[in-house]
């Protein structure tokens, strides 16, 4: 061989040898993954995170993937922004290592031990579980818990070499044979679109795909590479040996693989939930059957269990197709795999044959778990609602699936005790034992099962008012404390007295620096009694101390009003009369302080009149001219406004009565409303009404309708009579006002029915626009000068409405929850309604010396614990706004204490006695203040002079809004509605008795005692007994402020 030949041969040997070495190395690496293991494990050791106090500047959030969306990781940035705006601070947050940050910015999913089960966990103030959701609900705890036959079957179907112990460093994200086959199939598919392309994904990459890829699908080749890289890094996270990681892959896959969705249950993830939802199988039972199965002699039930589990493993490739439809080939496909498994000796032929004999009939949807009674869920629902609002997650389904632990401010044990107590009220023997029968309480024959009782307890904690208890005895989702509008009776006097003192305070600020001469020269309108009194007081003050704010407000509490019930008041558009509870109250004049203590109605009716007149004369200093000068331009403007407003109110009522009805139904409804006292009047009224509403009615229809409508006991109408009526009372013979007078039907109702006959689809807005000229015409009588008294009454009504609009703004600033007040002096005694929780908010403001505090039932929110995204937020509200002058708050609190010491709530005085761990009294009783209220809501009809001529009980309520010590406040309400309200005559005394029954538990919350371990919240500081802002001899227990964030 020539020299050149030897050279070429040598080169060939070198090349072939090199190629052989390269191929050998590659082949070895493909089998063993040694080089990958070293590199990936070394890189994995740098991909770390740790939780540290405060906000993090090295955290990133995922951007896509069903798993990240379901658990809330994708929205963590948004959640944080919302919480920071709502008064929360970042307590702790994950710090990712630079390499992990860099990796996430490149689109790689961070390697950490992901949760296969998560959900919303709510705990109370002592970290005791109140509610826990976990999805999926049925899981394998570890690899050893999985029946071996399921592991073998899963690996045969999806990833046969995954658990090969021969190669301990094998990369589970790569199966070179499957990958090569997948690449080849993709190439063939480019030429032949009909060629199938089975996936090349291993179990590890499948998990990455359905958890983190958009919509759980591979979108592109880079997306597939991202899945493989992420799966590889996750496998080598704990070192180069991946055997344990590969076992975890099997566990995670079986626990979380998507199995479509079913109505009533939502998404179904994992084999356990799928067996339950699709086949109605008990997960524990299935596993027990498969673990105890003899492969050589399986029972039919064991074979059925295996076949159903195998069908779900197979169906995961097209879960919605196979599981949500009944016309698929899942049974045949499962049978095919059974044969393949037996052929490969993965299962025995006996198991194959036994399983083939079983059917795969899916079960009907299983019933939803029996929910906990609503009555025991009121507090947890409040917490959930608060979390939903804070995070702007409106769907309960989505909220339940967040990886979130919420530490609430609720005291679970106190909530339980209070709920049980409120439920006991409905039992006669228990109600009697609690002292709820007696004078002004339940009578012997009263049934307590109709009573609805609610209780709410807050605690001032730093700058927050935290919910400790929120309970009622209604087994319905409706929350009386936050959702009802109830007449809470004389508790409205608390709001009225605060407004009264605020008005005095405003007047004081206006004139405090004026000299006596300047004050004397002031021209105060006679009707503005509050300004007149304040100015007179400042004129008479002899020393600088007497002119100080506190002195003026103290004097205002000693200002006297009459309790006389003999006067009728023009308010709310008419004359009204009011009564007191006790006879003696109407026989004397009394100070505001005494009237509040004994809840004297007429004093507060007159106080509200003074407040209304103050607002009127503040808005219209020359209001007297409107009434004295007939030519005052504002008179006509007010009358036009009144006609428009009242007419619009009537039109709204009539539209609601007739909308949605056919023409014939509208006519029948209208004619049904005609009163028929005598034959002559019946004929006239029916004629006018029918011809007014339907001007084009022909004579035959007219005659037929009148004959059918005339009462049988009245003489029949002759043809001549009908013809005369038809001609005399035609639509064009009388004005709209005259037709209303003749028919005794409101003229605007006649107009409405006529208009709807021509425009049946008209909206209320269109009707109001079209009726404006006629509304003014209907009120033409009001504009005539001889009607001055009537005009003055309407103008006073409008001015009163304006004043109540301003009073409503004052009340809303202090937590009143509704948009408007009933424009009547009766608002002072509860006519406008209130909510127990809103009334408690006012008590909290007063307890805080006039400064509001952020209400909350949520103390901390811990997202994604034990993950790289872990973040905890804690309640840390900003200092509250001063809403009431501190001098006013102190005065009102003092008056609330008087109510308990010697007023309408004296039966609870001394009830809150701290005890030591042996149950013996310890220290002074906690001071209690409050305001009672009895709501007797009635539908009443008034006659002349404000006389009530008809009355029907609609609701009856008893309420006590209270403060305890310097931290606790709340309300207790007992309520009964129609048709039972008329059967009861209890007063607010029953609410006070209910609170007394709860006194031992509340005392244990506020001070150390035998039950302190459960009834005291861990976020409450130790008590310090002091006396603040209390009347002489009063005992007050105050608890030192504490941080809601600190444990």
Secondary structure, DSSP 8 states (H G I E B T S, - for coil): --HHHHHHHHHHHHHHHHHHHHHHHHHHHHHH-HHHHHHHHHHHTT--EEEEES--SS-------HHHHHTTGGGHHHHHHHHHHTTEEEEEEEEE-HHHHHHHHTT----S---S-B-EEEE-TTS-EEEE--BSSS--SSGGGS-HHHHHHHHHHH-TTTT-TT-TT--TT--HHHHHHHHHHHHHHHH-TTS-------HHHHHHHHHHSGGGS--SHHHHHHHHHHHHHHHTTT-S--HHHHHHHHHHHHHH-EEEEETTTEEEESHHHHHHHHH---HHHHHHHHHS--TTS--HHHHHHHHHHHHHHHHGGGHHHHHS-SSS-HHHHHHHHHHHHHHTTSS-HHHHHHHHTS---------------GGG-HHHHHHHHHHHHHHT---HHHHHTS-EEEEES--HHHHHHHHHHHHHTTSHHHHHHTT-BSTTSB-TT--GGG-EEEEEEEEEETTEEEEEEEEES--SS--HHHH--B--GGGHHHHHHHHHHHHHHHHHHHHTT--HHHHHH----TT-HHHHHHHHHHHH--SGGGGSHHHHHHHHHT-EEE-----EEEETTEEEE---SSGGGGGSEEEHHHHHHHT-HHHHHHHHHHHHHHHHHHH-TTHHHHHH-TT-HHHHHHHHHHHHHHHHHHHHHHHHHHTT--HHHHHHHHHHT----SHHHHHHHHHHHHHHH-TT--HHHHHHHHHHHS-TTS----HHHHHHHHHHT-GGGS-HHHHHHHHTS-HHHHHHHHHHHH-TT--HHHHHHHHHHHHHHHTGGGGSGGGHHHHHHHHHHHHHHHHHHHHHHHHHHTT--SS---SSGGGGGTTT-B-HHHHHHHHHHHHTTTB--EEESEEEEEESTTSTT-EEEEE------B-S-HHHHHHHHHHHHHHHHHSTTGGGTT----B-TTS-B-SS---EEEEEEEEEEEEEEE-GGG-EEEEEEEEEEEEEEEEETTTEEEEEEEEEETTTGGG----THHHHHHHHHHHHHHHHHHS--TTHHHHS-TTS--EE----S--TT----EE----SS--
